[in-house]
């Protein structure tokens, strides 16, 4: 549905919104995403967090949600 990126406290965050868990999973297992994740550790470090919600989080909350719930990739 949407994707956005912002720099918060010196950390690049992306926020994507999907119409269903199934559509998000299809993206995650697609060749382009798998290829990107295969080289991720060579170009960056990071944490990810995905969850279901009725509405996307406010950007003012994204960094804290990520700090508390993110997992290393």
FENSUL-V677208 format. One record per run of one state. SS is the DSSP state (helix for helix, strand for strand, loop for the rest). FROM is the first residue (numbers start at 1). LEN is the number of residues. If there is no record, write none. Layout:
# FENSUL-V677208
SS & FROM & LEN
SS & FROM & LEN
This chain:
# FENSUL-V677208
loop & 1 & 1
strand & 2 & 7
loop & 9 & 2
strand & 11 & 7
loop & 18 & 3
helix & 21 & 9
loop & 30 & 1
helix & 31 & 13
loop & 44 & 3
strand & 47 & 2
loop & 49 & 10
helix & 59 & 11
loop & 70 & 1
strand & 71 & 2
loop & 73 & 1
